[in-house]
């Protein structure tokens, strides 16, 4: 039994010993029934947040007004390193932030939601003593199951077990009402269908198609999180096909929707248009891919639709990399990626065509290319790009072989000459220093200079001190 499950069972048992109803609920029950290891555990109970915090003093009332309390796993039980002190007072609770949901169990009070003015969060909640009432306000039937962890008994008020067996994603009750309450559920329906390989119920899917334009009520951060999960969970192609069919794709990423029907030169892309190519590439993303590689893969050809032209010799996309970088930056800013993530995603877009020239690169250019930050992601993107088109991996194999055989001290050698050396030789500090030092490094990487004396002789010959 994992630490999280053991802690969740302890919470359920303790609440019951206190005279309350308590069950495991949501995704963890679904995953247990599917024989999958849950990522985290949630508990639902008729105990109020105040009563939960009285029974478990070390808590964080992350959403007490909505009936949600986080109960941290005791540090001695955690599998990972502990950098979070116990939370035992209201003052300490204000500053407590769990480093990961795997280190806490979410305990929520049975409730019904009054209304959803903002299309995302309930305006108010009414606590309940009836578990059925709590389940009926949840999103999908497969997430509406309750389990007694001691006996294994499952409470199913909404037909969730039947939908698990039939492999169907179905909204609980009226799908239009469920999605009107919380627009993010539309993206979650797509993600669950792709993750499990399930079909979305026809009425549920029709409601998504009708309400897709309202997805903009959800914050950019939450949209980004759902899309990132779709990309990283190993079923990205299926997810983006469903996004397209549901109408959500043109709302959240119109730049990707614009790829449909944009033809490519068949000698390089026999697979079809830009959208087909991108979907094939997404299919090759590794399970639990990094966010930056996943988004780099999605956006690497985002500049093609706006640069498409038919030339006398073939279809061309002149400048699609530069245009793609600008479009990628706008998308990253719109979805509020961090600066570091944005930088890497844009680097992947900016450099994905350079592999076509690796066999012809000068030694210095090649080494600088190979030592780019997170180069393994550039290499992986190139592999997927090739396998989703012409299938030729010559450049990939060449780059990989060079990475394995060039010693680190030759890939990134210690500088032979510094700025202080140039000043001592009579050169004035300024913009030329960068040019001179870069030229010296190129010679060093190409093996033309092996000593400081060789490098300074080159400087005095090629660069005047004036």
N, C-alpha and C positions, 0 to 999 in steps of 0.2 A: 504494500500500500504506500503510495507516495505521501510526502509530507503534507501537501495541500489537501489531499483526500482525507488523510488521517485527521487533520485539523478541522476540516468541514464536518466529518462524522462526530468529532468531539463537540463541536458547536451545536449540532442537531441534538445530540444526546443531552447536553447540558440544558438546552432550552426546554426539552421535553421533561427533564427532571424537575424543572421549575414550573411545570404545569402548562407550558405553551405548546402549540402545534409547530412543527418545524420539518422541512423537507429539503433535500437537494432539488435544484430547479434549473431550467434553461438548458444551455448548450452542454453542460457537463452530463446531464441525464441522457440527452441525445447521443453524445459520444460514447458513454458507457454501454448503451444499448447496441451501438454499432461496433462495439469492441475496439474503440479507439481510445487513446490516452487523452483525457481532457486537458486543455491548456490551462484552465483554471476552474475553480469551483465556486458556485453561488448557493446560498441558502435563502429560503423564504420562510416566513414565520408570522404568527399573529401577534408576537411581541412588538411593542412600539419601539422606536429608536431609543427613547429614554430607558426603557426596560432592558433593551439589548446592551446599552452602555453601562447600565448598573451591573448586569451579570458579567460583562467582559469589560473591565475598566480600561484596558489598554486598547483603545479603539480610535478611529478617526471618523468623525461624522461628515463624510464627504458630501452627502446629500440628505441630511436628516429631514429637511422639509419635504422631501419626496419619499422618505422612509428608508433611506439607504445608509448603512454603516459598514465601514471596513474593519475587519478584525484581523490584525497582523498575525502571521504564523510566528510563534515564539522563536527567537533567534537561534536557540540551540537545536531547533528542529529543521531549520532551513538547509537546503542542499547547497545554496550559494553563499558567498561572503556576506556578512551582515554589517551594514554601515548605518543601520537605523535604530536609534535608541527606543526603548519602550515608551509608549504614550500613555500616561496615566493621569493626566489632568486636562481640563478644558483649555488651559493656556498652551500646553504642549501640543494639543490636537491641532491648533491653528497652524503650526509650523510643520506638522508631519506630512510627508508626501511619500507614499510607497514607491520604491524604485522600480517595481514591476508588479503587475497584477498577480503573478505567480506567487508572490510573497504575502498575499492577503486573501481572505475569503470575504466576499461581499454578502452581507446579510440585509435582506430587504423585507419590510413589513408588507403583509397582504394589503392590497389597496385597489381602489378604482380611481381612474383619472377623470377629473371634472371636465376639462376642455384643453384644447391646444391652439391657442391664438397664433403662436409663431410658427406653427407647422413643424415643430421639432420637440418642444418640451411641454409637459402639462402645466397649465396655469396654476392648478392646485390639485391635491390628492385627498382622497378620503380613505382613511385606514379601515380595514375590514377584518372580520373574523372568519371569512369564508374563502378557502383556497380556490374554489371554482371562480369566484368573482375576480380574484387576482389573476388567474390564468387567462380569463377571457379578455383582458385588456392587453395581452402580450402580442407579439408580432406574428409568428408562424406556428402552425400546429406542431411541427417537429421540435420546436423550442418551448412548447407549452406543457411539457411533461414534468411531473413531480415524482420523486423517489424517496422512499424510506431506506436510508443506507444500511440500517441494521437488518431489516428483513428482506430487502430487495424489492418490496412491493412498489408498483408503479401506479400512480393516479393519473388517469387520462380522461380529461373532461372534454377534449376537443378533437379526438380522433388522430392524435399524433402518431401513435404506434402503427396504425393502418397506413398513414402517409409515409412513414419510414419504410414499411415493407413495400409499398407501391412506388417508392422513390419519387415523391411529389413534394414540391414546395407550395404550400397553400396558406394563405392568410387566415388568421383566426376570425371567424365571423365575416362581416362585410369587408372585402378587401379595400374598397374605395374609402371606407371610414378609417381603416387601419393606416392607409398611406396618407390620408388627409391629416391624421393626427401627427404623424412623424414621417416626413418626406424621405429621410435617410433610409427607411425600410425598403424603399424601391431598389436602392443600390445593394442593400443587404440580401434581398431576394435573388438578385443576379449572382452575387458572390457565393451564396450557399448552393445555388443550382449548379454553378460551375465547379465548386469545390467537391461536391458529392456526385456530380454527374447525374443530377436529378432533373426532372421536367418541372417547369413552373405551371401550376394549375391554370387552365384557360381563363377563368374569371379573374384570378389574381394577375395574370399577365395583361389582360385587357385593361385593368385598372391602372397598371404601371404605364401602359401606352397612353392612356387618357391624361394621367397626371404628371407625366415626365417633364413638361415645361415648368412645373412648380418646384423642381429639384433645387432651384437657385435660392430657395428659402433656407437651405442647409448651408452652414458655414463652409468656406473654402477648405479649411483645415480638415473637417470631417469628410468632405468629398475626397480630398487627397488621401486620407487614411484608408478609405474603402477601396479606392482605385489601386493603391499600393498593395493592399492585401490581395486583391484580384491578380495583380501582376506577379506577386512573389509566392503564391500558394501552389504553383505548379499546374494551373489550369487557365492560364491567361488567355489563350486563344478562344476557348469556350466562353469565357467571361466577356470578351470584347465582341464576339458574335452576338451574344445575348444583349449587350448594351446597345448594339446597333439595331437589332430587331425590335427592341423595346422603345426606341426613340430617345433613350437616355444619352447615347453617345454624342449625338449632335448638340445636346444641351451642355454636357460637362466638358467635352473635348471636340468642338466642331472642327478643329484642325486635323484630327484623325479621321473624322467622318468625311472630310474633303478628299481623302486619298482614294475613295471608292471611284472606280472607273478611270483613273489616271493611268493610261497605258505606259508600258516601259519597253525598251528595246529587247526583242525576244532573244537575241544572241547572248545577252547578259542576264536577262530575267525571263526564262521560259515559263516560270510559274504563273505569271499574270501581272495584274495591275499593282499599284503601290500598296493598296489595302490588303490584297491577298498576300503579297510579300511580307508585309508587317505582321500579319496574323501567323504566317508560317514561322517567322522568326520568334514570335512570342511563344509558340508551341515548344520551342527548344530551350526556353529559359529554365534553368535548374530550379528544383523545388527549394523554397526559402532563399531565393536569389536576393542579393542586396537591393535596396531601394534604388540606388543610383544606377546599377546595371540594368535593372528592369525598366526604369524610365528612359535611360539612354537607348535601350532597344526599341521602346515604343516610339521615341521621337527622332531616331537617327535620320529618317527620311522625311521629316515633317515639312521641309522646304521644297519638296518636289512638286506638289500640285501647283504652286504659284510660279514655278520656273519652267514648267512643261512647254516644250516647243518641238515642232516637227521640222528638222533640218533636212537638206537634200540627201545626206547620207544615212541618218537615223534619228530616232527620238532623242532629244537632249534635255538635260536639266542643268543648264549653265548657272553656276553660282548657288546651287541648292544647299551646299554646306553652309555658306555664309548666311543665306536667308534662314536656314534651319536653326542656326545658333540664335539669331534674333528672335525667331518665333519661340524657340525653346525657352529663352530667357523670359519672354512675356508669359508663357504658360507656368513656369516655375514661380514667378512673382505672383501670378493670379492665384495659384494654389498654395502660396506661402510656404514654399520649401525653405529650409535653412540656407544660409549663404554657402556653407560647405557643400551641401547636397547639390545646390544649383551649380556651383563651380564644376563639380565632377560630371554632372549630367551634360553640361554644355561642352566640357572637354571631350566627352564621348561622341557627341554630335560632330564637333569640330574636327576630330582626328580620324573618323571612321573610314575616310577615303584614302588616307595616307598609306595604308597597307598595300595598295596597288603599286607603290613605288619602292617597297623595302629592298627588293633585289637590286635596284639601281642606286640606292642611297650611298653617299659618301660614308666612310666609316664613322666620322664624327657625327653626321646627321643621324645615322642609324642608332648609335649609342645614346644620343640625347633622346631619341624617340623611345627607345626601349626602357629608359630610366624615368619616364614620366610617372608622376604619382598614380598609384592604383593601376599600373599597366596591365595587371592580370584581367581587369575588367575590359580594357580596350581589346586585349587579345581574345577574350571570350566573346565580345560583341562581334568581332570580325569572323570568328568561327561560325557563329550562328547566322550571320549575314550571308556568308558563302553557302552554308548548307540550306538556307532558305531560297537560294537562287541557282547559280550555276554549279555549285558543289565542288569547285576547285579550291583546294586548301594549300596550294604551293606557298603562298605568302605566309600563311599561318604556321606551317611547318618550319619555314625558314626562320621566322621570328622566334619561334619557340626553341629551335636548335641554338640560335645565337644567344638567347637568354641563358641557356644551360651551359654553354661552353665559354663565354667571355667571363673572365675572372672579375670579381667586384672592383679590384683596384685598377683594372683597365676600363671598366665601365664608368667609374666615377673616381678618377685619379686625384691625388692631392695636387693643388695648384703649384706649378713651378715658379710662377711670378705673382706677386701681390701688388696692390696699389702702392704700398710703401716702397717697393722696389722701383716702381716707375717714377715716383717722386725723387728717390735718391739718384735716379739716372737723368734728372732734369726735366721730367714731364710734369705739366701743371694739371692738378685735379680738374675733372670736368667730364662732359658727356663722352669724350673720346676714350676715357679709361675703359668704359664698358666694351667699346668696339675692340680695343687693343687686347683686353683680357679674354674676350670671346675668341679672337683670332688665335691667341696662344693656346687656349683650351682645345680648339679644333685641331691644331697641329699636334698637340699632345695626344688627343684621342686617335689621331690617324698614325701615330707612331713617328712623326717627323721630328719631334723634340723629345729628348730623354733627359735633358739636364737644364738647369737654370741658365747656364751659359748659352746653350743652343737657342733657348727661347729669347734671351735678351739680345742676342746677335740678330735674330729675326726682327725684333722690335726696332732696333736702331736702323736696320736696313729698310724696313717698310714704313715706318712711322717717324716723321720729323718731330722733335721736341717742341717746335714753334707752334 
